[in-house]
Amino acid sequence: MMKRFLIGTAVIGLIGVILCVVYIRNETTLDKFNKVPMRAVPGDRDESLKIGVIGDSWVAGQKLDLTIEQTMTGSGFKTQIVSSGHPGAKSRQIYRDLFLQRNVEHSSNSLLMDEDLDFLVVVAGVNDSAGHIGKTFYAHHMFLIIQTALARGIKPVVVEVPEYGIEDTTSSGFLSWGKRTIYLWLFDNGNVDVIKEYRKALREKIQASGIADKVLLVDFSPITDDYNNSKALYANPSHLNHDGYSKLGKLIAHSIEEWHNRVKGSD
């Protein structure tokens, strides 16, 4: 009887390990680049711009739209903002959302296929880094988003992984805590605060690709480089409050303005 019990326990344990391995493999596989049709690039739009914004919960609910639009308008640009945010999404899901059918929740395909879109702003990385999915995973899928925008003739604007309370974020339950702990050691070498590492991985991938001059990478430090000294800008460790989102929207807008004017000035 004891022998049967031990064998049964071992079999169940083995099945559990196999299922965990399959789950981790499926959740961390790297997507391939999906080809998209090139569009007719909009003509001279010096004073009229259309900006798309995609990302996670930092984008959902049009948190950045109004500030970006008002800031751009204040600088003399007639601007239209369209956005699509997917709360809880990591970079891979945000990439996949670009190709979802338009009637599917969180699809951002309408932005990608918009014939008049000038810029595509991407705000992501909080869920990747908090979930410790790995800097390679993050950099790879952010780069796929960049490649996709460029293939469509859209200028990519990527906000680096924002500063947030990564050491203060909590798991939603035991299973979530367990998965996060496993990923922490599997993909991030046990390091909790990996924000700078994830940022560096993306910068290096962009530089190595030879397209750095085609990508606007927005440095988050003008808002803050230390969560603990800037908690007045946050609603909780992983989200900004109204003032914080307002500052981020202005930073994005000013970055686009500077880039747009610089490019036009060199034409």
N, C-alpha and C positions, 0 to 999 in steps of 0.2 A: 504493500500500500504506500509506504513512504517513497519507494523508488518511483512509482507511478506519479506521485505528487511532485517529486523533484523534476521528473521528466516533463510533466505538464507545465510546471512553473518555468522551466528553461525554454520550452517551446513558446509559451506566451511572451516571455521576455525577449526572445529572438524576433518574434513577429513584431513586438513593439519597437525594437531597434530598427528593423527594416522599414516600418512605417514612418518612423522619425526621419530616417535617412532620405526616404522618398519625398517626404514633405519638405525637408530643408532643400533638397535638390530642386524641387519644383519652384520653391519660393525665391531661390537665389540664382536661377539660370539667367544668362544674359541674352536678351532679345537681339535679333538681327535687324539690319537696316531695311525698312520697307520703302520701295521706290514710290515716288510721287510724281505726278505730271508737272512739268514746269509751266508757269503761267506767263501771260503777257505782263511784264513789270509795269506798274503804274507810271505815267509820265511825270512831268515836273509838278511836284506838289509842295513847293517851298512853304506855303502858308496853310496847307491843309494836310493833315496826317490822320491815318487810321491805325490805332494801336490795339493789338490783342494781348490779353493777359491770361496765362494759364498757370496752374499750380495746385497746391493743396488747400488746407483750410485758411491759410493766410490770404488766399485769393477769393475763396468762396464767399458768397453774399455781397459781392461787389465792394469789398472793403477798401480797395485801392482806386477804384474807377474815378470817383468824383474828384479826389485830390489830384490825380494825374491830369485829368481833363482841365480842371481849373488852373493848375499851375502852367500847363502848356498854353492855355488860352491867354493867361496873363502875360505870356512872353510873345504873344502875337501869332500863335498857331491855332488855326481852326482845327479842333481835334475831336475825333470820335473814338470812344473806348468800348471794346467788347471783351467780356471776360468769361472764364469757365474755371471754377475751382472744384477740387475733389477732396473733401475732408478726409484726412487719414492716409492719403495716397503717398506712396513712395515714388521715386523717379520713374521706375519702370511702368507703373500704372498710368502716370501722367503721360508718358510716351504712348502707351497703348490707347489712351483716351482720344488721341489725335485721329485714330483710325476707326473708332466705333461708329456705327450707324447713327445718324443724327437724332433718331427717336429714342436712343438708349440713354439712360441717365448718366450724366457726367461726360457725355461725348463732347469733344472740342473740335470735331471734324469741320464744323462750319467755319471756325476760325482759320484752320489750316487751308481750307479750299476757297477762302474769301479772295476774290480777284483784286480787291483794293487794299488789302492789309499791307502796311508799310513796315511795322515792327511787331515782333512777337516777344513779349516779356515772359520770362519763366521764373517763378518763385517757388523753390522746392528745396528739399534737403533736411528739413527738420525731422520728418518721419524716418528718413534713411538713417540719419545719424543717431537719433534717439533709439531706433530699433536695432542699431548696430548691424546693419545689413552688409556693411563693408564699403570702403572707399572705392574699390574697383567697380562694384555694382553701381554705385552712385555716379561716378564719373562716366562710366560707359553709357548709361541711359540718358544722362544729361547731354552727352555728346551726340547721341542719336537724335535728340530733339533739335539740337543745333544744326546737324546735318540736314534734317528734314526741312527746317525753316529755310536754309540756304538753297536747298533743292527746289523750293517753291519760289525763290526770289524774294524772300522775306528776311529782313534784318533781325537776327536774334539778339535779345537783350537778356542776359542771365544774371540774376541776383545771386551772389555767392551764398553758401549756407549761412543763414542769419545767425547772429548771436542770440542765444536763449539759455534758459536754465537747464542745460542738459543734465547736470548733476542732481537737479531737484525734480526731474520728471519721474512720475510713478507709473507702475504697471497697473492695469485694470483688474487683475486677478492673479491667482496662483499660476495658471497655465501661461499667461502673458509674461509674468515674471520669470518663469522657467525658460521660456523661449528666448527672452531678452538676455538672460544670463548665459545661455549656451552660445548665442550669436556674439555676445560680448567677447568671449574667449576664442570662438572659432574665427571671427573675421576682424576683430579690433584689438587682438592681443591683450585683452583685459583692461584696455584703456577706456575710461568713461567719457572724458571730454575729448572728442575726436573732431571737433568742428574744424580746426585748422588743418588737420590731416586730410579731411574730405575736400576742403577748399583747394589745398595744394594739389591733390590728385587731379582735380578738374583742370586747374590752370596748366599743369604739366601736359595733360592730354591735348588741350587746345594748342599749346605751344608746339608740341611734337607733330601735330597735324599740319602745321604751316598755314592755319587759317586765323591766327590771332587777330589780324587786322580786319577780319570780317565779323568778329564777335565783340559785342559790348558787354564786358564783364563788370558788373556793378559791385564795387567794394562796399561792404555793409558798415565799415568802421565810422563813417561820418555820423551815423545814428548812435552807435555805441560799440565798444569792443570789450565790454565787461558787463554781463547781466547783473551781477551782484551790486554794481555801483549805479545801475540804471533801472531799478525795479519800478520806478514811477512810470515807465513806458510800457509796462507789461500787465496784462490782465491775470496771467498765471505764468508758470515757468516756460510754457511752450507757445504762448500767443501774446502778441502785442495788444495794447488797449487802443482806444480811439486816437489818442495823441501819438502813439507809436506808429500806427498805420498811416496817419497823416504825414509823419516825417518820412516814412518809407515811400509813400506816393510821391512826395516832393523830390526825394532823392532820385527816384526812377525818372521822373519827368525832366529834371535838370540834366541828368546824364544823357538822356535822349536828345535834348536840345543841344547840348555841347557837341555831341557826336554828329548830329545832323548838320549843324552849322560848320563844323570842321570839315566834313566831307564836301559840303557845298562850296566851301571856301577854297578847296583844293582842286575843284573841277575846272 
